Amino acid sequence: MKKAKPAAKYLKSKHNTLLHVIRDVKVWEKGSSGWDFKINKASISLTVNEVIELVLGKEGDDCKGFCVTEVTEIGDGEFSKVS
């Protein structure tokens, strides 16, 4: 009997993307550990402010002071800050 390959392929919609949200940790800084993330399917039409509101479950001024930082995983659990 043939074994199935242990792999999965994500068929990406041109209208959605996957956001890996890591909260409260600057993963690009050396020594960051013990963090977790959640994967969110998101419309590519969302603004940064809308993403923040949806992740926090808050709106408007209740989101003041929060931001989004894009990072790239460079290997061995290390990340590089993009934006």
Secondary structure, DSSP 4 states (H G I P E B T S, - for coil): -PPPPS-------TTEEEEEE--S--TTSTT--S---EEEEEETT--HHHHHHHHHT--GGGGTT-----EEEEETTEEEE--
